[in-house]
Amino acid sequence: MAARAQNINPSILTWARETAGRHIDETAKKLGLSSSQKSSATEKIEVFEEGEKKPTRKQLLELAKMYHRSLAVFCLNEPPRESDRGEDF
């Protein structure tokens, strides 16, 4: 069983996906998640974003690449504020 990422803020996962302009279905597909009898691939992303389950370290690395975010951002207590001068992530 793969090690799960620790200290991840689930609301940051949602923020990162939304600010990257990614739809939840697209994210699940690019992450390589597949549907099972218990849940769909989209539901698996929703479970991560709701904090019911943490992504594996490998999945978190892929999400960071996909969303163009550093790994450290996923450990913040709240999403970074948007500045008037643009974003620099």
PyMOL Python script that loads the backbone (N, CA, C, O; Angstrom):
from pymol import cmd

cmd.read_pdbstr("""\
ATOM      1  N   MET A   1       0.838  -1.174   0.000  1.00  0.00           N
ATOM      2  CA  MET A   1       0.000   0.000   0.000  1.00  0.00           C
ATOM      3  C   MET A   1       0.884   1.237   0.000  1.00  0.00           C
ATOM      4  O   MET A   1       1.855   1.311   0.752  1.00  0.00           O
ATOM      5  N   ALA A   2       0.550   2.208  -0.840  1.00  0.00           N
ATOM      6  CA  ALA A   2       1.339   3.432  -0.964  1.00  0.00           C
ATOM      7  C   ALA A   2       1.140   4.334   0.244  1.00  0.00           C
ATOM      8  O   ALA A   2       0.058   4.396   0.826  1.00  0.00           O
ATOM      9  N   ALA A   3       2.209   5.029   0.605  1.00  0.00           N
ATOM     10  CA  ALA A   3       2.148   5.951   1.744  1.00  0.00           C
ATOM     11  C   ALA A   3       1.277   7.148   1.398  1.00  0.00           C
ATOM     12  O   ALA A   3       1.345   7.686   0.293  1.00  0.00           O
ATOM     13  N   ARG A   4       0.465   7.552   2.353  1.00  0.00           N
ATOM     14  CA  ARG A   4      -0.418   8.708   2.166  1.00  0.00           C
ATOM     15  C   ARG A   4       0.316   9.978   2.573  1.00  0.00           C
ATOM     16  O   ARG A   4       1.104   9.978   3.519  1.00  0.00           O
ATOM     17  N   ALA A   5       0.049  11.055   1.849  1.00  0.00           N
ATOM     18  CA  ALA A   5       0.616  12.356   2.188  1.00  0.00           C
ATOM     19  C   ALA A   5       0.008  12.830   3.504  1.00  0.00           C
ATOM     20  O   ALA A   5      -1.191  12.666   3.728  1.00  0.00           O
ATOM     21  N   GLN A   6       0.812  13.404   4.356  1.00  0.00           N
ATOM     22  CA  GLN A   6       0.342  13.883   5.653  1.00  0.00           C
ATOM     23  C   GLN A   6       0.273  15.406   5.658  1.00  0.00           C
ATOM     24  O   GLN A   6       0.865  16.068   4.806  1.00  0.00           O
ATOM     25  N   ASN A   7      -0.453  15.948   6.621  1.00  0.00           N
ATOM     26  CA  ASN A   7      -0.553  17.399   6.826  1.00  0.00           C
ATOM     27  C   ASN A   7      -1.080  18.152   5.604  1.00  0.00           C
ATOM     28  O   ASN A   7      -0.693  19.295   5.362  1.00  0.00           O
ATOM     29  N   ILE A   8      -1.944  17.525   4.851  1.00  0.00           N
ATOM     30  CA  ILE A   8      -2.522  18.154   3.671  1.00  0.00           C
ATOM     31  C   ILE A   8      -3.839  18.806   4.058  1.00  0.00           C
ATOM     32  O   ILE A   8      -4.681  18.195   4.717  1.00  0.00           O
ATOM     33  N   ASN A   9      -4.007  20.060   3.636  1.00  0.00           N
ATOM     34  CA  ASN A   9      -5.247  20.775   3.877  1.00  0.00           C
ATOM     35  C   ASN A   9      -6.186  20.506   2.703  1.00  0.00           C
ATOM     36  O   ASN A   9      -5.903  20.941   1.586  1.00  0.00           O
ATOM     37  N   PRO A  10      -7.299  19.798   2.927  1.00  0.00           N
ATOM     38  CA  PRO A  10      -8.188  19.451   1.822  1.00  0.00           C
ATOM     39  C   PRO A  10      -8.765  20.659   1.085  1.00  0.00           C
ATOM     40  O   PRO A  10      -8.995  20.586  -0.122  1.00  0.00           O
ATOM     41  N   SER A  11      -9.002  21.758   1.783  1.00  0.00           N
ATOM     42  CA  SER A  11      -9.548  22.938   1.100  1.00  0.00           C
ATOM     43  C   SER A  11      -8.537  23.518   0.117  1.00  0.00           C
ATOM     44  O   SER A  11      -8.924  24.151  -0.865  1.00  0.00           O
ATOM     45  N   ILE A  12      -7.261  23.311   0.366  1.00  0.00           N
ATOM     46  CA  ILE A  12      -6.227  23.772  -0.558  1.00  0.00           C
ATOM     47  C   ILE A  12      -6.260  22.946  -1.841  1.00  0.00           C
ATOM     48  O   ILE A  12      -5.999  23.470  -2.924  1.00  0.00           O
ATOM     49  N   LEU A  13      -6.580  21.658  -1.723  1.00  0.00           N
ATOM     50  CA  LEU A  13      -6.703  20.822  -2.922  1.00  0.00           C
ATOM     51  C   LEU A  13      -7.784  21.376  -3.847  1.00  0.00           C
ATOM     52  O   LEU A  13      -7.590  21.456  -5.060  1.00  0.00           O
ATOM     53  N   THR A  14      -8.909  21.754  -3.276  1.00  0.00           N
ATOM     54  CA  THR A  14     -10.001  22.323  -4.075  1.00  0.00           C
ATOM     55  C   THR A  14      -9.578  23.660  -4.669  1.00  0.00           C
ATOM     56  O   THR A  14      -9.767  23.899  -5.861  1.00  0.00           O
ATOM     57  N   TRP A  15      -9.009  24.527  -3.844  1.00  0.00           N
ATOM     58  CA  TRP A  15      -8.555  25.844  -4.302  1.00  0.00           C
ATOM     59  C   TRP A  15      -7.552  25.704  -5.447  1.00  0.00           C
ATOM     60  O   TRP A  15      -7.661  26.399  -6.457  1.00  0.00           O
ATOM     61  N   ALA A  16      -6.584  24.813  -5.290  1.00  0.00           N
ATOM     62  CA  ALA A  16      -5.546  24.636  -6.309  1.00  0.00           C
ATOM     63  C   ALA A  16      -6.149  24.160  -7.627  1.00  0.00           C
ATOM     64  O   ALA A  16      -5.773  24.640  -8.697  1.00  0.00           O
ATOM     65  N   ARG A  17      -7.081  23.219  -7.546  1.00  0.00           N
ATOM     66  CA  ARG A  17      -7.723  22.721  -8.772  1.00  0.00           C
ATOM     67  C   ARG A  17      -8.524  23.826  -9.454  1.00  0.00           C
ATOM     68  O   ARG A  17      -8.423  24.016 -10.666  1.00  0.00           O
ATOM     69  N   GLU A  18      -9.311  24.543  -8.680  1.00  0.00           N
ATOM     70  CA  GLU A  18     -10.171  25.578  -9.255  1.00  0.00           C
ATOM     71  C   GLU A  18      -9.360  26.733  -9.833  1.00  0.00           C
ATOM     72  O   GLU A  18      -9.688  27.229 -10.911  1.00  0.00           O
ATOM     73  N   THR A  19      -8.309  27.169  -9.143  1.00  0.00           N
ATOM     74  CA  THR A  19      -7.501  28.279  -9.657  1.00  0.00           C
ATOM     75  C   THR A  19      -6.634  27.856 -10.836  1.00  0.00           C
ATOM     76  O   THR A  19      -6.183  28.699 -11.612  1.00  0.00           O
ATOM     77  N   ALA A  20      -6.400  26.558 -10.974  1.00  0.00           N
ATOM     78  CA  ALA A  20      -5.673  26.054 -12.143  1.00  0.00           C
ATOM     79  C   ALA A  20      -6.611  25.869 -13.335  1.00  0.00           C
ATOM     80  O   ALA A  20      -6.169  25.554 -14.440  1.00  0.00           O
ATOM     81  N   GLY A  21      -7.908  26.066 -13.099  1.00  0.00           N
ATOM     82  CA  GLY A  21      -8.883  25.938 -14.184  1.00  0.00           C
ATOM     83  C   GLY A  21      -9.162  24.504 -14.578  1.00  0.00           C
ATOM     84  O   GLY A  21      -9.521  24.234 -15.724  1.00  0.00           O
ATOM     85  N   ARG A  22      -9.003  23.586 -13.648  1.00  0.00           N
ATOM     86  CA  ARG A  22      -9.220  22.159 -13.935  1.00  0.00           C
ATOM     87  C   ARG A  22     -10.590  21.712 -13.453  1.00  0.00           C
ATOM     88  O   ARG A  22     -11.007  22.041 -12.342  1.00  0.00           O
ATOM     89  N   HIS A  23     -11.275  20.970 -14.283  1.00  0.00           N
ATOM     90  CA  HIS A  23     -12.549  20.359 -13.899  1.00  0.00           C
ATOM     91  C   HIS A  23     -12.233  19.069 -13.146  1.00  0.00           C
ATOM     92  O   HIS A  23     -11.220  18.423 -13.415  1.00  0.00           O
ATOM     93  N   ILE A  24     -13.077  18.703 -12.225  1.00  0.00           N
ATOM     94  CA  ILE A  24     -12.826  17.532 -11.381  1.00  0.00           C
ATOM     95  C   ILE A  24     -12.735  16.245 -12.207  1.00  0.00           C
ATOM     96  O   ILE A  24     -11.944  15.362 -11.876  1.00  0.00           O
ATOM     97  N   ASP A  25     -13.530  16.123 -13.271  1.00  0.00           N
ATOM     98  CA  ASP A  25     -13.466  14.930 -14.127  1.00  0.00           C
ATOM     99  C   ASP A  25     -12.122  14.843 -14.847  1.00  0.00           C
ATOM    100  O   ASP A  25     -11.518  13.774 -14.942  1.00  0.00           O
ATOM    101  N   GLU A  26     -11.670  15.982 -15.348  1.00  0.00           N
ATOM    102  CA  GLU A  26     -10.383  16.040 -16.048  1.00  0.00           C
ATOM    103  C   GLU A  26      -9.242  15.680 -15.090  1.00  0.00           C
ATOM    104  O   GLU A  26      -8.315  14.960 -15.461  1.00  0.00           O
ATOM    105  N   THR A  27      -9.320  16.183 -13.867  1.00  0.00           N
ATOM    106  CA  THR A  27      -8.289  15.903 -12.862  1.00  0.00           C
ATOM    107  C   THR A  27      -8.217  14.408 -12.574  1.00  0.00           C
ATOM    108  O   THR A  27      -7.131  13.831 -12.531  1.00  0.00           O
ATOM    109  N   ALA A  28      -9.368  13.786 -12.379  1.00  0.00           N
ATOM    110  CA  ALA A  28      -9.394  12.345 -12.090  1.00  0.00           C
ATOM    111  C   ALA A  28      -8.781  11.547 -13.237  1.00  0.00           C
ATOM    112  O   ALA A  28      -8.024  10.602 -13.014  1.00  0.00           O
ATOM    113  N   LYS A  29      -9.114  11.934 -14.459  1.00  0.00           N
ATOM    114  CA  LYS A  29      -8.597  11.222 -15.633  1.00  0.00           C
ATOM    115  C   LYS A  29      -7.085  11.387 -15.752  1.00  0.00           C
ATOM    116  O   LYS A  29      -6.369  10.409 -15.966  1.00  0.00           O
ATOM    117  N   LYS A  30      -6.593  12.626 -15.612  1.00  0.00           N
ATOM    118  CA  LYS A  30      -5.155  12.870 -15.736  1.00  0.00           C
ATOM    119  C   LYS A  30      -4.360  12.232 -14.603  1.00  0.00           C
ATOM    120  O   LYS A  30      -3.195  11.876 -14.778  1.00  0.00           O
ATOM    121  N   LEU A  31      -4.993  12.091 -13.446  1.00  0.00           N
ATOM    122  CA  LEU A  31      -4.327  11.457 -12.311  1.00  0.00           C
ATOM    123  C   LEU A  31      -4.299   9.940 -12.472  1.00  0.00           C
ATOM    124  O   LEU A  31      -3.595   9.244 -11.740  1.00  0.00           O
ATOM    125  N   GLY A  32      -5.062   9.437 -13.427  1.00  0.00           N
ATOM    126  CA  GLY A  32      -5.059   8.003 -13.692  1.00  0.00           C
ATOM    127  C   GLY A  32      -5.986   7.215 -12.789  1.00  0.00           C
ATOM    128  O   GLY A  32      -5.851   5.999 -12.661  1.00  0.00           O
ATOM    129  N   LEU A  33      -6.931   7.906 -12.161  1.00  0.00           N
ATOM    130  CA  LEU A  33      -7.892   7.209 -11.302  1.00  0.00           C
ATOM    131  C   LEU A  33      -8.939   6.531 -12.168  1.00  0.00           C
ATOM    132  O   LEU A  33      -9.326   7.046 -13.217  1.00  0.00           O
ATOM    133  N   SER A  34      -9.383   5.388 -11.725  1.00  0.00           N
ATOM    134  CA  SER A  34     -10.421   4.671 -12.460  1.00  0.00           C
ATOM    135  C   SER A  34     -11.597   4.402 -11.535  1.00  0.00           C
ATOM    136  O   SER A  34     -11.459   4.354 -10.312  1.00  0.00           O
ATOM    137  N   SER A  35     -12.726   4.234 -12.140  1.00  0.00           N
ATOM    138  CA  SER A  35     -13.935   3.935 -11.369  1.00  0.00           C
ATOM    139  C   SER A  35     -13.896   2.492 -10.890  1.00  0.00           C
ATOM    140  O   SER A  35     -13.325   1.619 -11.542  1.00  0.00           O
ATOM    141  N   SER A  36     -14.511   2.263  -9.745  1.00  0.00           N
ATOM    142  CA  SER A  36     -14.614   0.915  -9.203  1.00  0.00           C
ATOM    143  C   SER A  36     -16.066   0.681  -8.816  1.00  0.00           C
ATOM    144  O   SER A  36     -16.923   1.536  -9.039  1.00  0.00           O
ATOM    145  N   GLN A  37     -16.330  -0.460  -8.247  1.00  0.00           N
ATOM    146  CA  GLN A  37     -17.700  -0.752  -7.809  1.00  0.00           C
ATOM    147  C   GLN A  37     -18.114   0.169  -6.679  1.00  0.00           C
ATOM    148  O   GLN A  37     -19.298   0.468  -6.522  1.00  0.00           O
ATOM    149  N   LYS A  38     -17.143   0.624  -5.884  1.00  0.00           N
ATOM    150  CA  LYS A  38     -17.452   1.458  -4.724  1.00  0.00           C
ATOM    151  C   LYS A  38     -17.603   2.941  -5.072  1.00  0.00           C
ATOM    152  O   LYS A  38     -18.451   3.628  -4.502  1.00  0.00           O
ATOM    153  N   SER A  39     -16.779   3.439  -6.010  1.00  0.00           N
ATOM    154  CA  SER A  39     -16.838   4.864  -6.322  1.00  0.00           C
ATOM    155  C   SER A  39     -16.293   5.152  -7.714  1.00  0.00           C
ATOM    156  O   SER A  39     -15.507   4.385  -8.270  1.00  0.00           O
ATOM    157  N   SER A  40     -16.737   6.280  -8.257  1.00  0.00           N
ATOM    158  CA  SER A  40     -16.244   6.714  -9.561  1.00  0.00           C
ATOM    159  C   SER A  40     -14.910   7.435  -9.376  1.00  0.00           C
ATOM    160  O   SER A  40     -14.534   7.785  -8.258  1.00  0.00           O
ATOM    161  N   ALA A  41     -14.209   7.650 -10.469  1.00  0.00           N
ATOM    162  CA  ALA A  41     -12.929   8.354 -10.407  1.00  0.00           C
ATOM    163  C   ALA A  41     -13.139   9.773  -9.876  1.00  0.00           C
ATOM    164  O   ALA A  41     -12.330  10.266  -9.090  1.00  0.00           O
ATOM    165  N   THR A  42     -14.207  10.423 -10.296  1.00  0.00           N
ATOM    166  CA  THR A  42     -14.523  11.772  -9.824  1.00  0.00           C
ATOM    167  C   THR A  42     -14.783  11.776  -8.325  1.00  0.00           C
ATOM    168  O   THR A  42     -14.340  12.684  -7.621  1.00  0.00           O
ATOM    169  N   GLU A  43     -15.489  10.781  -7.836  1.00  0.00           N
ATOM    170  CA  GLU A  43     -15.771  10.692  -6.404  1.00  0.00           C
ATOM    171  C   GLU A  43     -14.489  10.524  -5.592  1.00  0.00           C
ATOM    172  O   GLU A  43     -14.410  10.971  -4.448  1.00  0.00           O
ATOM    173  N   LYS A  44     -13.495   9.885  -6.181  1.00  0.00           N
ATOM    174  CA  LYS A  44     -12.215   9.711  -5.478  1.00  0.00           C
ATOM    175  C   LYS A  44     -11.530  11.064  -5.267  1.00  0.00           C
ATOM    176  O   LYS A  44     -10.932  11.293  -4.216  1.00  0.00           O
ATOM    177  N   ILE A  45     -11.609  11.957  -6.249  1.00  0.00           N
ATOM    178  CA  ILE A  45     -11.059  13.302  -6.090  1.00  0.00           C
ATOM    179  C   ILE A  45     -11.866  14.062  -5.044  1.00  0.00           C
ATOM    180  O   ILE A  45     -11.298  14.765  -4.209  1.00  0.00           O
ATOM    181  N   GLU A  46     -13.186  13.922  -5.086  1.00  0.00           N
ATOM    182  CA  GLU A  46     -14.047  14.589  -4.103  1.00  0.00           C
ATOM    183  C   GLU A  46     -13.705  14.138  -2.681  1.00  0.00           C
ATOM    184  O   GLU A  46     -13.733  14.946  -1.753  1.00  0.00           O
ATOM    185  N   VAL A  47     -13.389  12.872  -2.509  1.00  0.00           N
ATOM    186  CA  VAL A  47     -13.018  12.340  -1.192  1.00  0.00           C
ATOM    187  C   VAL A  47     -11.729  13.019  -0.703  1.00  0.00           C
ATOM    188  O   VAL A  47     -11.613  13.342   0.479  1.00  0.00           O
ATOM    189  N   PHE A  48     -10.765  13.237  -1.604  1.00  0.00           N
ATOM    190  CA  PHE A  48      -9.537  13.953  -1.242  1.00  0.00           C
ATOM    191  C   PHE A  48      -9.872  15.378  -0.823  1.00  0.00           C
ATOM    192  O   PHE A  48      -9.389  15.860   0.201  1.00  0.00           O
ATOM    193  N   GLU A  49     -10.704  16.054  -1.623  1.00  0.00           N
ATOM    194  CA  GLU A  49     -11.020  17.455  -1.379  1.00  0.00           C
ATOM    195  C   GLU A  49     -11.898  17.662  -0.147  1.00  0.00           C
ATOM    196  O   GLU A  49     -11.911  18.750   0.429  1.00  0.00           O
ATOM    197  N   GLU A  50     -12.619  16.644   0.254  1.00  0.00           N
ATOM    198  CA  GLU A  50     -13.443  16.731   1.465  1.00  0.00           C
ATOM    199  C   GLU A  50     -12.665  16.307   2.714  1.00  0.00           C
ATOM    200  O   GLU A  50     -13.159  16.456   3.832  1.00  0.00           O
ATOM    201  N   GLY A  51     -11.461  15.784   2.529  1.00  0.00           N
ATOM    202  CA  GLY A  51     -10.613  15.395   3.646  1.00  0.00           C
ATOM    203  C   GLY A  51     -10.922  14.026   4.218  1.00  0.00           C
ATOM    204  O   GLY A  51     -10.397  13.665   5.272  1.00  0.00           O
ATOM    205  N   GLU A  52     -11.768  13.252   3.541  1.00  0.00           N
ATOM    206  CA  GLU A  52     -12.107  11.919   4.032  1.00  0.00           C
ATOM    207  C   GLU A  52     -10.958  10.938   3.843  1.00  0.00           C
ATOM    208  O   GLU A  52     -10.835   9.964   4.586  1.00  0.00           O
ATOM    209  N   LYS A  53     -10.123  11.198   2.855  1.00  0.00           N
ATOM    210  CA  LYS A  53      -8.968  10.357   2.565  1.00  0.00           C
ATOM    211  C   LYS A  53      -7.887  11.254   1.980  1.00  0.00           C
ATOM    212  O   LYS A  53      -8.194  12.217   1.277  1.00  0.00           O
ATOM    213  N   LYS A  54      -6.643  10.951   2.260  1.00  0.00           N
ATOM    214  CA  LYS A  54      -5.543  11.740   1.736  1.00  0.00           C
ATOM    215  C   LYS A  54      -4.985  11.074   0.483  1.00  0.00           C
ATOM    216  O   LYS A  54      -4.976   9.847   0.379  1.00  0.00           O
ATOM    217  N   PRO A  55      -4.518  11.888  -0.471  1.00  0.00           N
ATOM    218  CA  PRO A  55      -3.881  11.297  -1.649  1.00  0.00           C
ATOM    219  C   PRO A  55      -2.552  10.662  -1.263  1.00  0.00           C
ATOM    220  O   PRO A  55      -1.967  11.008  -0.237  1.00  0.00           O
ATOM    221  N   THR A  56      -2.084   9.742  -2.079  1.00  0.00           N
ATOM    222  CA  THR A  56      -0.756   9.177  -1.849  1.00  0.00           C
ATOM    223  C   THR A  56       0.280  10.261  -2.151  1.00  0.00           C
ATOM    224  O   THR A  56      -0.039  11.283  -2.758  1.00  0.00           O
ATOM    225  N   ARG A  57       1.490  10.033  -1.734  1.00  0.00           N
ATOM    226  CA  ARG A  57       2.551  11.003  -2.029  1.00  0.00           C
ATOM    227  C   ARG A  57       2.718  11.173  -3.533  1.00  0.00           C
ATOM    228  O   ARG A  57       2.889  12.289  -4.024  1.00  0.00           O
ATOM    229  N   LYS A  58       2.668  10.069  -4.256  1.00  0.00           N
ATOM    230  CA  LYS A  58       2.813  10.128  -5.712  1.00  0.00           C
ATOM    231  C   LYS A  58       1.658  10.930  -6.323  1.00  0.00           C
ATOM    232  O   LYS A  58       1.878  11.753  -7.211  1.00  0.00           O
ATOM    233  N   GLN A  59       0.439  10.694  -5.854  1.00  0.00           N
ATOM    234  CA  GLN A  59      -0.707  11.443  -6.366  1.00  0.00           C
ATOM    235  C   GLN A  59      -0.567  12.931  -6.065  1.00  0.00           C
ATOM    236  O   GLN A  59      -0.892  13.766  -6.909  1.00  0.00           O
ATOM    237  N   LEU A  60      -0.087  13.269  -4.875  1.00  0.00           N
ATOM    238  CA  LEU A  60       0.089  14.674  -4.517  1.00  0.00           C
ATOM    239  C   LEU A  60       1.131  15.338  -5.409  1.00  0.00           C
ATOM    240  O   LEU A  60       0.955  16.484  -5.822  1.00  0.00           O
ATOM    241  N   LEU A  61       2.209  14.627  -5.705  1.00  0.00           N
ATOM    242  CA  LEU A  61       3.216  15.165  -6.632  1.00  0.00           C
ATOM    243  C   LEU A  61       2.604  15.433  -8.005  1.00  0.00           C
ATOM    244  O   LEU A  61       2.871  16.466  -8.620  1.00  0.00           O
ATOM    245  N   GLU A  62       1.793  14.508  -8.474  1.00  0.00           N
ATOM    246  CA  GLU A  62       1.129  14.685  -9.776  1.00  0.00           C
ATOM    247  C   GLU A  62       0.156  15.863  -9.745  1.00  0.00           C
ATOM    248  O   GLU A  62       0.085  16.638 -10.698  1.00  0.00           O
ATOM    249  N   LEU A  63      -0.594  15.996  -8.646  1.00  0.00           N
ATOM    250  CA  LEU A  63      -1.522  17.124  -8.510  1.00  0.00           C
ATOM    251  C   LEU A  63      -0.757  18.447  -8.499  1.00  0.00           C
ATOM    252  O   LEU A  63      -1.186  19.413  -9.129  1.00  0.00           O
ATOM    253  N   ALA A  64       0.360  18.498  -7.794  1.00  0.00           N
ATOM    254  CA  ALA A  64       1.168  19.719  -7.743  1.00  0.00           C
ATOM    255  C   ALA A  64       1.636  20.105  -9.147  1.00  0.00           C
ATOM    256  O   ALA A  64       1.584  21.278  -9.516  1.00  0.00           O
ATOM    257  N   LYS A  65       2.085  19.139  -9.917  1.00  0.00           N
ATOM    258  CA  LYS A  65       2.510  19.411 -11.303  1.00  0.00           C
ATOM    259  C   LYS A  65       1.329  19.876 -12.147  1.00  0.00           C
ATOM    260  O   LYS A  65       1.435  20.851 -12.891  1.00  0.00           O
ATOM    261  N   MET A  66       0.217  19.182 -12.027  1.00  0.00           N
ATOM    262  CA  MET A  66      -0.971  19.474 -12.815  1.00  0.00           C
ATOM    263  C   MET A  66      -1.509  20.876 -12.516  1.00  0.00           C
ATOM    264  O   MET A  66      -1.952  21.585 -13.419  1.00  0.00           O
ATOM    265  N   TYR A  67      -1.466  21.263 -11.245  1.00  0.00           N
ATOM    266  CA  TYR A  67      -2.008  22.555 -10.817  1.00  0.00           C
ATOM    267  C   TYR A  67      -0.973  23.673 -10.843  1.00  0.00           C
ATOM    268  O   TYR A  67      -1.307  24.828 -10.582  1.00  0.00           O
ATOM    269  N   HIS A  68       0.286  23.343 -11.155  1.00  0.00           N
ATOM    270  CA  HIS A  68       1.383  24.319 -11.178  1.00  0.00           C
ATOM    271  C   HIS A  68       1.552  24.982  -9.806  1.00  0.00           C
ATOM    272  O   HIS A  68       1.618  26.207  -9.694  1.00  0.00           O
ATOM    273  N   ARG A  69       1.620  24.157  -8.783  1.00  0.00           N
ATOM    274  CA  ARG A  69       1.781  24.619  -7.396  1.00  0.00           C
ATOM    275  C   ARG A  69       2.954  23.867  -6.750  1.00  0.00           C
ATOM    276  O   ARG A  69       3.281  22.748  -7.143  1.00  0.00           O
ATOM    277  N   SER A  70       3.568  24.500  -5.766  1.00  0.00           N
ATOM    278  CA  SER A  70       4.619  23.809  -5.018  1.00  0.00           C
ATOM    279  C   SER A  70       3.956  22.870  -4.006  1.00  0.00           C
ATOM    280  O   SER A  70       2.794  23.060  -3.644  1.00  0.00           O
ATOM    281  N   LEU A  71       4.685  21.879  -3.562  1.00  0.00           N
ATOM    282  CA  LEU A  71       4.143  20.957  -2.566  1.00  0.00           C
ATOM    283  C   LEU A  71       3.815  21.666  -1.259  1.00  0.00           C
ATOM    284  O   LEU A  71       2.865  21.297  -0.569  1.00  0.00           O
ATOM    285  N   ALA A  72       4.595  22.674  -0.923  1.00  0.00           N
ATOM    286  CA  ALA A  72       4.400  23.382   0.348  1.00  0.00           C
ATOM    287  C   ALA A  72       3.027  24.035   0.438  1.00  0.00           C
ATOM    288  O   ALA A  72       2.471  24.149   1.531  1.00  0.00           O
ATOM    289  N   VAL A  73       2.477  24.462  -0.681  1.00  0.00           N
ATOM    290  CA  VAL A  73       1.183  25.163  -0.653  1.00  0.00           C
ATOM    291  C   VAL A  73       0.073  24.264  -0.107  1.00  0.00           C
ATOM    292  O   VAL A  73      -0.890  24.769   0.470  1.00  0.00           O
ATOM    293  N   PHE A  74       0.183  22.961  -0.273  1.00  0.00           N
ATOM    294  CA  PHE A  74      -0.861  22.037   0.172  1.00  0.00           C
ATOM    295  C   PHE A  74      -0.884  21.867   1.694  1.00  0.00           C
ATOM    296  O   PHE A  74      -1.804  21.258   2.239  1.00  0.00           O
ATOM    297  N   CYS A  75       0.112  22.398   2.367  1.00  0.00           N
ATOM    298  CA  CYS A  75       0.176  22.321   3.829  1.00  0.00           C
ATOM    299  C   CYS A  75      -0.261  23.613   4.513  1.00  0.00           C
ATOM    300  O   CYS A  75      -0.302  23.678   5.742  1.00  0.00           O
ATOM    301  N   LEU A  76      -0.586  24.633   3.736  1.00  0.00           N
ATOM    302  CA  LEU A  76      -1.019  25.904   4.319  1.00  0.00           C
ATOM    303  C   LEU A  76      -2.357  25.746   5.033  1.00  0.00           C
ATOM    304  O   LEU A  76      -3.146  24.857   4.711  1.00  0.00           O
ATOM    305  N   ASN A  77      -2.599  26.617   6.003  1.00  0.00           N
ATOM    306  CA  ASN A  77      -3.868  26.596   6.736  1.00  0.00           C
ATOM    307  C   ASN A  77      -5.028  27.124   5.906  1.00  0.00           C
ATOM    308  O   ASN A  77      -6.175  26.722   6.100  1.00  0.00           O
ATOM    309  N   GLU A  78      -4.723  28.028   4.981  1.00  0.00           N
ATOM    310  CA  GLU A  78      -5.752  28.594   4.111  1.00  0.00           C
ATOM    311  C   GLU A  78      -5.107  28.960   2.791  1.00  0.00           C
ATOM    312  O   GLU A  78      -3.887  29.106   2.718  1.00  0.00           O
ATOM    313  N   PRO A  79      -5.904  29.108   1.752  1.00  0.00           N
ATOM    314  CA  PRO A  79      -5.329  29.473   0.451  1.00  0.00           C
ATOM    315  C   PRO A  79      -4.635  30.826   0.515  1.00  0.00           C
ATOM    316  O   PRO A  79      -5.053  31.706   1.266  1.00  0.00           O
ATOM    317  N   PRO A  80      -3.580  30.992  -0.267  1.00  0.00           N
ATOM    318  CA  PRO A  80      -2.886  32.287  -0.294  1.00  0.00           C
ATOM    319  C   PRO A  80      -3.822  33.389  -0.787  1.00  0.00           C
ATOM    320  O   PRO A  80      -4.701  33.153  -1.616  1.00  0.00           O
ATOM    321  N   ARG A  81      -3.617  34.579  -0.267  1.00  0.00           N
ATOM    322  CA  ARG A  81      -4.411  35.720  -0.724  1.00  0.00           C
ATOM    323  C   ARG A  81      -3.999  36.097  -2.134  1.00  0.00           C
ATOM    324  O   ARG A  81      -2.835  35.967  -2.514  1.00  0.00           O
ATOM    325  N   GLU A  82      -4.963  36.562  -2.895  1.00  0.00           N
ATOM    326  CA  GLU A  82      -4.646  37.076  -4.224  1.00  0.00           C
ATOM    327  C   GLU A  82      -4.223  38.522  -4.070  1.00  0.00           C
ATOM    328  O   GLU A  82      -4.862  39.295  -3.356  1.00  0.00           O
ATOM    329  N   SER A  83      -3.147  38.880  -4.740  1.00  0.00           N
ATOM    330  CA  SER A  83      -2.675  40.248  -4.657  1.00  0.00           C
ATOM    331  C   SER A  83      -3.164  41.029  -5.858  1.00  0.00           C
ATOM    332  O   SER A  83      -3.633  40.452  -6.840  1.00  0.00           O
ATOM    333  N   ASP A  84      -3.053  42.329  -5.775  1.00  0.00           N
ATOM    334  CA  ASP A  84      -3.464  43.190  -6.883  1.00  0.00           C
ATOM    335  C   ASP A  84      -2.450  43.167  -8.013  1.00  0.00           C
ATOM    336  O   ASP A  84      -2.739  43.605  -9.127  1.00  0.00           O
ATOM    337  N   ARG A  85      -1.263  42.656  -7.726  1.00  0.00           N
ATOM    338  CA  ARG A  85      -0.201  42.650  -8.732  1.00  0.00           C
ATOM    339  C   ARG A  85      -0.067  41.304  -9.429  1.00  0.00           C
ATOM    340  O   ARG A  85       0.924  41.070 -10.121  1.00  0.00           O
ATOM    341  N   GLY A  86      -1.021  40.432  -9.266  1.00  0.00           N
ATOM    342  CA  GLY A  86      -0.953  39.132  -9.911  1.00  0.00           C
ATOM    343  C   GLY A  86      -0.472  38.059  -8.960  1.00  0.00           C
ATOM    344  O   GLY A  86      -0.204  38.326  -7.788  1.00  0.00           O
ATOM    345  N   GLU A  87      -0.364  36.854  -9.464  1.00  0.00           N
ATOM    346  CA  GLU A  87       0.038  35.720  -8.641  1.00  0.00           C
ATOM    347  C   GLU A  87       1.416  35.254  -9.064  1.00  0.00           C
ATOM    348  O   GLU A  87       1.773  35.328 -10.239  1.00  0.00           O
ATOM    349  N   ASP A  88       2.177  34.780  -8.115  1.00  0.00           N
ATOM    350  CA  ASP A  88       3.498  34.262  -8.385  1.00  0.00           C
ATOM    351  C   ASP A  88       3.654  32.961  -7.620  1.00  0.00           C
ATOM    352  O   ASP A  88       4.156  32.941  -6.496  1.00  0.00           O
ATOM    353  N   PHE A  89       3.218  31.874  -8.242  1.00  0.00           N
ATOM    354  CA  PHE A  89       3.316  30.570  -7.599  1.00  0.00           C
ATOM    355  C   PHE A  89       4.368  29.754  -8.283  1.00  0.00           C
ATOM    356  O   PHE A  89       4.613  28.612  -7.894  1.00  0.00           O
TER     357      PHE A  89
END
""", "prot")
cmd.dss("prot")
cmd.show_as("cartoon", "prot")
cmd.util.cbc("prot")
cmd.orient("prot")
